[in-house]
Amino acid sequence: MKILVCIKQVPSSNKVEVDPVTGVLKRDGVESKMNPYDLYALETALRLKEEKGGDVTVLSMGPPQAQAVIKEAFAMGADRGVLLSDRRFGGADVLATSYTLSQGIGSAGDFDLILCGKQTTDGDTAQVGSEISEWLGIPSVSNVIRFEKVDDDSVTVEMDLPNNIERSKVSFPCLISVDKDIFMPRLPSYTKKKATEDRAVVMLSLDNMKDKDDGHYGLFGSPTQVQRIFPPESDVHQEVWNGDDLGSRLYDKLNELKFI
Amino acid sequence: MEKLIFHRDKITDLDAFKALCPFGAIEEKEDGSLEPNAACKMCKICVKKGPFQAAEIQEVHSERPHVDKSLWNGITVYVDHVEGKIHPVTYELIGKAKELASVINQPVCALFLGEGITKEAEELRHYGVDEIYVYDQPELKEFRIEPFTGAFEDYINFRKPGTILVGATTVGRQLAPRVAARMHTGLTADCTILKMNENTDLVQIRPAFGGNIMAQILTPDNRPQMATVRYKVMNAPTRSDVKTGEIFSRKASEDKLQSGIEVLEITEKPKETFIEACDVLVAAGRGVKKPEDLAMIEELAELLGGQMACSRPMAESGWVEAKRQVGLSGRTVRPKLIITCGISGAVQFAAGMNNSDTIVAINKDPKAPIFKIAHYALIGDLYDIVPKLIEEIKSRGENTKDEEEAV
């Protein structure tokens, strides 16, 4: 079985603030890690490979530094890594991102199963997986909490809905977004890390895509435009309490508000 | 369209210039020139804050789609439902849609996809929807993404709505992106504020970049413009006894309803009380030092007749179950009372609870962002305040009970 996993490099910290004086965005360092939700997708892929054979390719899009997360995936057991990197991919919204990824998947090979994490921790939209499946014209299921069965031409999965579990058989090729906690992700192995040190990451740019029209990528290919960014406003009526005995004061207040 | 260009000769302190970029996207090439790399988000901070003319925005002629906005009209709400039972987020979106529609004087429409739902569509007529479109077809019995997208596409091509609002439910979060990709249009997830410009552009505001920042987003050159909104963010209108609006029945053609998904079985999950349904929540954050200490948070929640919730780090560390997590990566709640204990309150958390009626925040750090949205900002140690409060409730609560019994 040929499996592809979409992964993303995200900032380690979500402490992004706007400096109230200068208006500059501040991040506590630019250290980066693999999006934690992607670890579950990668773990799922590795387990399916162990059970059924085949190989696992990881795909990411980002600046050249994003090779780090692909290397990390190698150390967990991924066989092949592809990074889509081109300044013309920059500034992409969900539509342009998913289009670029779908083009990259097309250039990377044929796959039976594409796995995605639930969402990223820097965008939090949870939309990219579903849009990729549309560009590829394949069935997709999100919020998957269990792989029940893997056959030669399909998978049987369980989708978690608020009140129900929907069990369905999805034919290959397909895209599945897995929920957090589907499996416990393994740690990168030192031996694997050493063994894959020299393994190259396949770098693809816009020129390697089937569609070379740069109007479909990055900022140009993005229907949504960020007009401005601003710190959240707060206009609440507020009481600030300091000092000792806040516990008793809180009791009185909750009593007054009839919560007790 | 715009393009970002750097002029190396205008930059004296290269490191300082590179440090301006919050995304680390300013890259030095081998020939010494500078270029934005793929991490660039076009926030233009380098233009505003860099040395004069160091970074420049150039207008680039490109083929942006040109859309005749007058051909697209009305605001459509996707009716989220399970077997015909309408999800309350639908009414909240109808309320918002009416408000937005009044700015541009356009109708509010509802799109209802399913099987055996025609009767349930009547209920929507109590909420002031102008046009209700129903696709009642056997292929739409269970949620499968391709037939639902196909029927949605049929509706968009036929009705040409300018704006589409979808509830960010499990189904909505899969369906809206697939429809947006099919229509080659923009979609903004989890909007917390929506406004309408007079030129029919929808102003979409949401927390961005996973941090303490809001972004205002437009879809200026594409229609329909699409947004998802979480449950309990907008306000539902009150149900009117009078029925208004008209129901139209439509069918999508066979070829739009094909699917590679076969639903084998739907099983009901055991009923449980979700944190969304609670009137009182006590939320634990990183200020709680050991897993054992969660017992007092739970005890307080129980004494107040509510449940324990938590912030992202607590769920990620596995101390608290993920289903109790509040925030953009967890659940959105709107209780009558929420007491946050040792939670700093990043925007992604705040977006999941800032519509609560009463917010009490306990934190040692007076600069914690949670205090910006708290009604009662308690600057102190949760390890003093929580046990004391529990003790007070127990002792003084007992007294009132005794008094009641005496009466």
Interface residues (C-beta under 8 A of the other chain):
Chain A: V10 P11 N14 K15 V16 E17 V18 T22 G23 V24 L25 K26 R27 V30 P36 M61 G62 P63 P64 Q65 S85 D86 R87 F89 G90 G91 D93 V94 L95 S98 Y99 Q119 T120 T121 D122 G123 D124 T125 A126 Q127 V128 G129 S130 E131 S133 E134 W135 I138 P139 S140 V141 S142 N143 T156 M159 D160 L161 P162 N163 N164 I165 E166 R167 S168 K169 V170 S171 C174 K180 D181 G215 L219 F220 S222 P223 T224 Q225 V226 Q227 R228 I229 F230 P231 P232 S234 V236 H237 Q238 E239 V240 W241 N242 G243 D244 D245 L246 G247 S248 L250 Y251 K253 L254 L257 F259 I260
Chain B: M1 E2 L20 P22 F23 G24 A25 E27 E35 P36 N37 A38 A39 C40 K41 M42 C43 I45 K48 K49 S62 E63 R64 P65 V82 E142 F143 R144 I145 E146 T149 T169 T170 V171 R173 Q174 L175 A176 P177 R178 A180 A181 R182 H184 T185 G186 L187 T188 A189 D190 V203 Q204 P207 A208 F209 G210 G211 N212 I213 M214 A215 Q216 I217 L218 T219 P220 D221 N222 S259 G260 I261 E262 V263 L264 E265 I266 T267 E268 K269 F274 V280 L304 E316 A322 L328 S329 K336 L337 A346 V347 Q348 A350 T358 I359 V360 I362 F371 K372 I373 A374 H375 Y376 A377 L378 I379 G380 D384 I385 V386 P387 K388 L389 E391 E392 I393 R396 G397
